[in-house]
Amino acid sequence: MLRFMIPISIVVKILQQTGLIVHVGDALSPLMGLMGLPGEMGLVWASAMVGNIYGALIAYMQIMPTIEPMNVAQITTLATVVLMAHNFPIELMVTKKAGARIFPMFCVRFTFAFVSGVLIFWLYYFLGMHQNYPSAITTFFAGRENATLAIWALRELKTYGVLFLIITTLIVVLDILKRIGVIEKISAGLEPVLRFLGIGKDVIPITVVGMTLGLAYGGALIIKEVKERDLKKRDVFYALILMSLCHSIIEDSLLLMAIGASWTGVFVFRVLFALVVAYLFVKITSKLSDARMERLFYNP
């Protein structure tokens, strides 16, 4: 994973230092209006997609003092969109290495993130939910945006080191859980839901990893499982669709709730929306032949 993480980190840093990322945010401004959000929030979403959730939080904290206050419904809308479409350079590469083409996965995540933002904002509006303003916003990661190149480099190295330890630990823990039968019990609990969606039971373990740990942290495990096991490409692709729209459901959800987002959006709505999209995607593409699926969606 370091082979593409290090170059991506450098590219993202250059975009931030030169200010080119601002133009990406400007391009997204019209879309933000359809979601009931200020145009400036386009930069936040762009920061999430080009970088990660932490970059989006930095942009959010910088922009918030310069615009009209947003209510809980608006913050939840932004959070839901960010959670579904973020960290594209790394996470799309993970899905590619796991067997899916990058462009279809990008279209799925970007399009349905936008659709989810429109739906949840207007749903809250018509139901009169979360029209209040959060009592306080915690300013995370203060001072990170002004870091020197040396400090930035040290933080990146620390991130790589932590990621290495996490992946190594996960590989050991996953093996232990498999040996003592815990994975089988979790899989048995999820199997009816995923089977209803049309996803094969053989990909349930990697689906659990992606949905709970995230694509970035669980990416090495996902790629390892796909390469070492004889999994059906169709099932893997469907699992990647679900994981891409709904991953790291605990950690990331709590992180966005800390800035004022409601759990009804970042957790409940996001999970249900991802399940519905995956179900519809399976039903629509189930009529396609394996050869056509190969041409359209699978990474050669």
N, C-alpha and C positions, 0 to 999 in steps of 0.2 A: 504493500500500500504506500510505502514511502516513495516509491518511484514516481508516483503522480501527485502525492500530497505536497512534497517539497516545491516542485515547480509551480503548482497552483498557489501555494502560499505566497510565493514571490510575485506572481502575476497580480494577485489580489492586492498585495501591498502597493504595487506600482499604480494600480487603478486608484487606490485611496490617496496616495501621495500626490498624484498628478491632478486629481479632481475629476477624472474621466467618468467615475462612477456616478457623478451628479447628472450627467447627460442621460444615463440609463434611467435614473429616477424621474427625470423630466418626461421621458417617453411614456412612462407608466401613469403619469398624472391623470389622463382622461379615464383610465380604467378605475382609478381610485374613487372618482366621483360617482360612478355607478354603484359602488359599494358603500356610499354614504360617508366617505372618508375625505379629509383634506388632500389636495393634490400633493402636498409636501410628503405625505406618507408613502408616496411612490419610491422615494429614496430609501425608506426603511425596508420596503419589500425588496428593492433592488439589492440592498446590502445583504439581506438574508439569502437571496438566490445566488449572488456572486460569492458571498462569503458564507456566513452561518448565522445562527440565532443570536450569538453574542454580538456580532457585528451589527445586526438589526437593532439590538437593544441600545448599542452605543449611538447609532443614528437617531433612534427614537428619543433618547435623553437629550440629544443636542437640539432636536427640532421642536419638542414639546413646548419649551418656554417661548417660542416665537409665533405660535399659532393659538387660535381659540381652543379652550379646553375641550377634550373629547369625553363623552359619557361612556359608561361601562359597555353599552352595546357597541359603540364604535371601537373601543379598545379590544373587545372580544372578537369583533370582525377582523381587525388587523391581525390579532394573535392567531386566529384560526387559519387565515391565509398564509401567514409566515410559517406555521407549523406544517402545512401541506406542501409548501414550495420553498425550500431553503437548501443551502449547501449543495447546489447543483454540480459544481465541478467534481466534488468527491463522490457524492451519492450516485450520480449518473454513471460514473466510472465503475462503481461497485456493481450496479445493476448490469452494466455491459459485461463485466467479467463473470457475472453469474449467468449470463446467457441472453440478455435482452438488448435490442437495438436502442441507441441513445435517443434518437429523434422521437420515436413513439412514446418513450417514457417521459421525455421532456414535455411533449404535448399533453399527455395525461395529467401530469402534475401541475403544469401551469394552467391549463384550461379548467380543470376541476377545482383547483384552488380558487380561481377567480369566480367560478360558479358558486362555490360554497360561500364565498364572501358576500356575493349578491343575495343569496338565499337567506343567510343567517341575519344579515343586517335588517332586511325588510321583514323577516319573520319577527324579530324583536320589536321592530317599529309597529307593526300591525297588532301585535299582542300587548304592546305597551310595557315590555320587559326591559329592565336594565337601562332605563332612560336617566337614571341618576348619575352623579359624578363620583368617582372614587374618592375616599376620604384622604388618601395619601398615596404617593407614588415613591417607591424606593429607588434611589439612584444607584444602580448597579455599575460596577466596573469604572468608577470615577478615575479619570486621569489616563485610562488606557489609550485613548485616541491621540494623546500628545506624547506618546512614548518615542524615544530616539530609536534609530535603526538598531543600535546595539542591544537595547532593552527588548525591542521587538524580536530580534533574532534569538535572544536567550529564552523568551517566552515561547517561541515556536519550538525550540529544542526541548523545552520542558513539556510541551504538549505532545511531541512525538514520543518522549520517554514515558509519559503517563499512558499514552495510547498503547505503546508496546506492552506495558505491564498489564493493562486492562485486557488486551487480546490474549496474552499468555495465560492470565488467570482464568479467562472465560473458557479457553480450550481445555484447561485442566478440570474446571468445574463442570463443564458440559459432559466430559468423559465420565466423571464421577456420577453425575445425575443419571446418565444413561445406564451405568453399571448397577445402580441401586434401584432403578425402575421409576424414578421420579418423572423423567421425560415422558415415559409411557402413560403415566396417569394424567399429566397435563394435556398430552396429545389426545387422550381419550375424551377429556372434557371439551376440547375445542373441535374435535372431529365432527360432531353433528352440525355445528355452525359452518365450518369450512366445507363439509361435504354438501350441505345445502347450497352453498355458493357455487359448487362445482369444482372445487379444488381437491386434488388427490391427497390421500392421507399420508403418502410418503414425504410430502413437502411440509407437513405440519410442524416438525421440529424447527426448520429454518424460518418458518413463518412466525413461530413463537419468539425466536431470537430477534428477528427484525422488528416485530411490533413492540417488544418490551425494551430491548436494548438500543434500538436504532440502527440505521443502515451504516453509519460511519463506524461506530464502535463494533457492531456485530458483523460488519462487512467481511472481515477475514474469515470468520466462521461460516458465513453464508457461501462464500466462494469455495472454501474448503469442502463443504458438504456437497456442493453441486459437482465439483470435480471428482470427488472420490466415490460418489454413489451414482447408480444408474437411474437417474430421475427423468421423468418425462418432461420434455421441453415445454409442453403446453401447461402442465401443472406448475412448473417453475415460473413461467411468465405470469400466470394468474396470481401466484403468490407474491411476485414482485410488484404487481399492480397494487395489491392490498397493502403490502408493507410500505410502498412509496408514499401512499396517501395517509397512512396511519402507522407511525413508528415512534419509538421512545415515548409511549403514551403516558408514562408516569413522570419521568424527569422533566421533559420539555413542557408538559402541561403545567406542572407546578411552577416552573420558571416563568412562564407567561402569566400565570395567575398572580404572581408576585407584583406585577406592574399594573394590576387592576382588572385583568380579564376574568370573566366568569367561567366556572367549571362546566356550566351547561353548554358552553360553546367549545372550549378547548379540549374537553374530554368527551362528553356525551354526544354532542352533535358531530364532532369529528369522527368518532368511532362508527356511529350509525351511518353517516354519509359515506365513509369509505367502504363499509360493508355493502351498501346499496349500489355504489358505483361498480364495485368488483362483481357483484351479482349480475348487474346489467351487462357488464363487459363480457362475462362468461357466456351469458345467454345469447348475446349477439354474435360472438365469434365462434361459438360451438358449431355453427353450421359451416364454417370455413374448413377446407381440407388442411391436412398437415403441411402439404407443400405450400399452400398460400400463406399459412401462418408463418412458415419458415421465411418466405420472401418479405413479408410485411413487418414481423415483430422480432424474430430471433436473430441474435448476433452470430454471424458465421463462425 
